[in-house]
Amino acid sequence: RRHQKRVDYRNAVEMYENGQYYEAREALKSFGDYERSKHYLYYCELKILALEYDQAEALYDAGDYAAAQEAFEALGTYSDSQERAKESEARLLAEQQAALELEWYNKGIAHLEAGEYAAARDAFIEAGPCQDATEKMYEAILLVGHQEIDETAKEALESGAYARAVMLFELNGDYEDSA
């Protein structure tokens, strides 16, 4: 029995020395105070933490901020894991915000092309600093104004207020068929 324990202990130490830290950790847990098993177990834990930290860093560097955040949080207080988890979360939120702004920008373009200027204006406002959303928003605002003037001019024309209709059509310049 002692001989088997000695063989098992040597196998566990050999796993540690070969970099098989997860396997060595599991094997060493059963040895209690036997020889230097606590020493090896402690260093297995440190090596595993370092490996998992490096994996979390690799996830962060690859742009997988959600997985990196989860991995850093799982490390608890190891090194600067908590700060790195917060950085990952901030990057993830920034990515999500940028994706949302791009979605609104694309909606604004679609509304603008469809002649839905008020909806385009609102979409470009939501798009925030995405691409040229500010310029497109002003373009949509201008077109909303032209559209409103055109509608008012047509109403004046239909009601027989010709002088008012002419003034409004002239004010609208070359918008659609105003001229």
Buried (B, 14 or more C-beta within 10 A) or exposed (E): EEEEEEEBBEEBBEBBEEEBBEBBBBBBEEBEEBEBBEEBBEBBBEBBBBEBBEBBBEBBEEEBBBBBBBBBBEBEEBEEBBEBBBBBBEBBEEEEEEEBBBBBBBBBBEBBEEEBBBBBBBBBBBBBEBBEBBEBBEBBBEBBBBBBBBEBBBEBBEEEBEEBBEEBBEBBEEBEEBE
